[in-house]
Amino acid sequence: MKKFALGDVVNSDKGRRGVVRAAYRSKDGQQFYAVEKDGAIDYLEEDRLSPAPRVELAA
């Protein structure tokens, strides 16, 4: 089962924040995500990503 959905904001293991644009499995069954960061796409394994903390804005 996928840990992240399309449009989720995630942090990579290198500390960069991005948006999930695609999710797929490799032939070996490993879950990968295409994450957009500053207009570029990175392809990362699921275990290299964590959910980004939500920021609460004042009214």
C-alpha positions in Angstrom: 0.0 0.0 0.0 1.2 3.5 -0.9 2.3 5.7 2.0 1.8 9.0 0.1 -0.8 10.2 -2.3 -0.6 12.5 -5.3 -0.2 16.1 -4.2 1.2 15.3 -0.8 4.0 17.5 0.4 7.0 15.4 1.5 10.6 15.9 2.8 13.4 13.8 1.3 16.2 12.3 3.4 18.4 15.2 2.2 16.0 17.7 3.8 14.5 19.1 0.6 10.7 19.6 0.4 8.7 18.6 -2.7 5.3 17.6 -4.0 4.4 14.0 -5.0 3.4 14.0 -8.7 3.4 10.2 -9.4 3.6 6.9 -7.6 4.7 3.6 -9.1 6.3 0.2 -8.3 9.5 -1.2 -9.8 9.7 -4.6 -11.3 11.0 -5.8 -8.0 7.9 -4.5 -6.2 9.6 -1.5 -4.5 7.5 1.7 -4.2 8.9 4.8 -5.9 7.6 8.4 -6.1 8.2 11.2 -8.6 8.7 14.3 -6.4 8.7 17.8 -7.9 11.2 20.2 -6.3 11.6 23.7 -7.7 10.4 22.6 -11.2 12.6 19.5 -11.3 11.5 15.9 -10.9 13.3 13.5 -8.6 12.5 9.7 -8.4 12.9 8.5 -4.9 12.2 5.3 -3.0 9.4 5.4 -0.4 11.8 4.9 2.6 13.7 8.1 1.6 10.6 10.2 2.1 8.8 11.5 5.2 5.6 13.6 5.5 6.2 17.3 5.7 4.8 19.0 8.8 1.7 21.0 8.3 2.1 24.7 9.0 -0.8 26.4 10.8 -1.3 30.0 9.6 -2.8 32.6 11.9 -6.1 34.1 10.9 
